[in-house]
Amino acid sequence: MQRILIIQTAFIGDVVLATGVLEKLHNAYPSARIDFLVRKGNESLFSHHPFLNNVLVWQKKDSKYKHLLGLLRTIRKTKYDAVINLQRFAATGFLTAFSRAKLKIGFDKNPFSFLFSQKIKHIFSDEGGTVLHEIERNHLLIESLTDKEAFKPKLYPSEEDFASVKKYQAIPYICIAPASVWFTKQFPMDKWVSFIEKIPSKFTIYLLGGPSDHSLCEKIAAANKHLSIVSLAGKLNFLESAALQKGALMNYVNDSAPMHFASSVNAPVTAVYCSTTQNFGYGPLSDKRFVVEVSSPLSCRPCGLHGKKACPLNHFNCANLITNEQLLLPIKEYH
């Protein structure tokens, strides 16, 4: 096995989790040239990655199918021994099926799976009903090439990434990533404000997020009475954010990409689950990890595999009934 391509062109959190497959394949085939295909915008996750030969980028928002055909030509020229497709959608199935790779592996739910060398059943739990984590589901694709042990995701912030965040690490700090793409996955702004006011003032609070999260983070910072709270939304790249999380006393996140960033550098993490649950298989993987969710069962929860734009019942109790005491417990337990 000399040339391998991994395909994951979904959202950034999915790509981070897919790095477990990269880690495992490198461990099994240390001399192999491994490439990774992602959607445009996610390629910076792999800057200076020690195990990657090349990162292919699909521009899904601009001339989507023209670029897809260009990628197919590139993939065919490379003559991969194996193409591992972690997605279940037609576009990446097309690339896999017509890649001319010796081995084409993907999930059975992909429309082009009938043309794959191996199609693997996509499942959320094993035969005993045990919930599979996404890294375990992904690992099923390469189990025949390696063994039964799934590897955790891992990112590699560079020395420059760590140096760029060093100025924020003079005193003990806590990171909070308050935003999410989906409303029902995002702990409400007023709840974040209330919680932060209860955090001991000896800790600096850093609010993390992308440029689109800047407004929310600024509003939280402005509404808060905490002595030291700084919004870094839009000021750090992906790997710098992961580097900052690694040195934090605790990282508070929603069920979203920053949770997987924390897992990828084994940073302590507290994941706040609102409408979703970790039983879907996307929970935190760090050695020090906590899950905070409503303490009493709700008949309406979970209301779907992914988040929604609004609470279907207009009460959002899965978020509003979470208490400050629940959120503070991880800090008290370790600090």
N, C-alpha and C positions, 0 to 999 in steps of 0.2 A: 504494500500500500504506500505509494509515493506521492500522489496528488489527491487531496481531499477538499471538497467544497461543502461548507455548511450554509444553508439558506434560512434566514429569519428576517423578513422585511416588515414585521409588525411594529408595534410601539416599543419605546425604549426599554420599558421594564421587561418585556418579552425577550429582547435582545440580551439584556444582562443575564437573565436566567439561562439563556442558551449558551452562555460561556461555560457552563458546566460540561456540555458536550465537547467543546473545544479543549477544556482541561483534560478530559478523559481520553480523547483521541490522541492528544500529544503524549500523554502518559503511555499509551499503548503503542504508538508509532512515533517515537521521538525524532526520527529523521525525515518524517513526511513533511511535505510542503502543504500547509493548511491555509485555505482562503475562506473568507467569510463574506457573504452577500447581505447587505442591509439597505434600508431605505435611506434616501438622502436626509442628512441631519443627525444620523446616529453613528456615522463613521468615526467621529472624534472619540468615541468610547475606546477605540483601539489604537490610539496614538502611542507609538513606541511599544506596542504589545510584543513581548518576547517570543511568543509562539506562532505568530501569524506571518505568513508570507505576503499576503495581499488582501486588501479590503475592496470588494466590488460594491458599487453604489448604484441603486436604482432610483431614478428621479421620477417618483410616482405622481408628482403634481404638475409636471411639465412634459408634454409629449410622452405620456405614460407608455403607450404601446410601441412607439418608435424606439424609446430607450430599452424597452423589454427585448425587442428584436436585436438591438445592438448587444445587449448582454448575452443573448443566446449565441451570437457569433463568437463573442469572447470566450464563453464557456466551452464551446465546441473546439476552438483552437487550442485550448489548454489541455484537452484530453485527460480529464480527471479519471482516476481509478474509481472514485466513489463520490456521489453527490448525496448529501444528507439534507432532506427538506423537512424542516420543523413545522411548516405551515400546512393548512388544510384548504387553501384557496387555489383557484384555477390558474392564476398567472404564474405562481411559483411552481405549480404542478406541471405546467407547460414547459418551463425551463428545465425541470428535472427530467421529464419524459423524453425530451428531444436533445438532451445534453450530450449524447453519445458516450456517456460515462459507462465504464464496465459494470458498475454497481449503482443502481438508482433506488434509494430508500426513502419512504415517506409514509404518512398516515393513510389508513384506508378511506378516510372521509374526504380525501382530496379527489376532485373530479377526474384527474388524470392518473389515479393510482393503478388503474388496470394496465398501464404501460410501465409501471415500476418493476424493478427486479424483486424487491421485497416491499409489501405493504403491511404495515403494522397497525393493529387495532388501537384506535384512540379511545382510552377509557379514563374515567375519573376515580375508579376504585378497583382494587384487585378482587379476586373471586371470593375472598373472605369478607369483603365490604370495607376493607381498610382504605382510607383516602390516600390517593397517590398525590405527592407534590408534583408540580410542573417539571421539576428537574428529573423526577423519576419517570414521568411520562415521556419526556424527551429522550431519556437514556434508553428506553425500550427500542428506539430506532437503531442504536449502535450496540445493543447487547450482544448480538451475534458476532460483532467485530472485536469486542473487548471481554467484559464479564458482567456480572449482575450488580456491581456496585456503582451507584450514581455519584458523580462528583459535584460538589457545590460550585456555584458561580464564583468567578473571580475577575476583578478588574485590577489594572496595574497603573495607578497614578505614578508619574515620573518624579524624579528628584526635584524637577522644576515645579511640579504641581504642589508637592509638599512645602517647598520653599515659599511659594506664593501665598500660602495660607498661614505660614508661621507667625506672621504679625498678629493674627487673631487668637493665638494660643498662649498668650502671656499669663492668663489666669484661667481657672477652671471654667468650662463653658458647656452649655447644652444647645444642641441644634434642634430646630423645629421646622419641618417642611409642611406648611399648613394647607397647601392647595392640592386639588385633584381636578382632572379633566371633567369628571362626573360629579354632579351636585350631591348625590346620595352617598358618595364615597368620601366626601369632604366633611370633616368635623367643622361645625359652624364657627364663623369668625368670633362671635360673642363668647362662645365656649372656650376658644383658644385664649381670648383676652382674660377671661375669668381665671383660667388655669395658670397662666403666666404670672398673674399677680400673686399667686400663692407660692411660687418658686422662691426659695431663699435668695436674698439679694446678693449673696456672695458669688453667685453664678452669673456669668454673662450669657445672654440669650442671642443666638444667631438664627435669623429667619432665612431659610433657603428656598430656592425655586428658580424657575426660568424667567426670561423677560416678561412673559405673559402673567406671571404671578407677582410682578412688582407692585401693582396697585394694592392688592390684598395685603401683602406683607407690610407696606407702608402704613396702611390703615390700622393694622394690628399694632404696629410699633407706636403710632401716634395715640392710640386709644389706651395704651398701657402705662401704668404707674411704676413698672419695674425700673430700677435704677440704671440698668445696663441692658438695653435691647437694641440690636442692630439688624437692619434688613440688608441681606446680601443677595436678594433676588435679582437675577440678571447680571450679577457681577462676577460669578464664578462659572467656569465651564464644568462639564460633567465630572471629569476626573479630579478637578480641584475641590468640588463639593464632596466627593467620596473621601478625599484626603482629609478634609476638615472633619467629616463625620468620624473618621477612624480615631481621631484624638479626643472626641467628645466624651463627657461623662455619661451622656445619654442622648439618643436621637429619637425624637418624636415624629412619627410619620402617619399618613393615611395608608389605606390599601392602594398604594401607587408606586411609581418608579423609585422614589427616594428610599423606600423600604428595601428594595432590591440592591440599591447602591450600598446601603449599610451592610447587607448580607455579603456583598461581594468583597468587602474589606474587613469582614468579621467585626464590625463596630457594634457596640451595645445599642439595642433598638427597642422601642416601645411602639407597637403598631396599633393604631386606633381603627377599629372596624365599626362602621355604621351599618349600611344596608347589606353589605356582603359579609361572608364569614371565611375563616381560614380553611374550612372544609372543602372549599373549591380547589385547594391545592396551591395557593399562591402566598403562603405564610412566610414570616421571617425565618432566616436560617442561621443567624449569628449565634455564637455560643451563649451570649447573654441576650436573651430575647424575652419580651413580654407582649401579651395581647390584651388590649383593653376593649371591652365591649359591654353592651347593656347587660346588667346582672340577671335580669329575669327574662325568660323566653317571651318572644313576641310572635304571635301567630302569622304576622305579615313578613317576618324576617327569616331568611333572606328573600328579597323581592325580585331577584334575578341574578344571573351569573355576573353581569357587569352592572356598573352603576347606572342610575337614571337621571334625567334632567330635573326631576322634582319628585318629592315623596308622593307615591300614588294615593295615599290616604290623607295627605296634607297635615300630618302631625309630626313626622320625622322623629318619632320617639326613639328609634334605634340610635340616634345621636344625642337628642336632648336629655335622655335619661342617664347618660354617662356622667359620673360625678368627678369633681376635682380630686377627691380622696383616691379614686381608682387611678387617676393619672399620676398622682404624687407618689404612690406606693413604690414604683421601681426606683425612684431617686432615694427614698428612705431606706430601701432594702440594701442598696449598694453604697450609699454615701451618707 
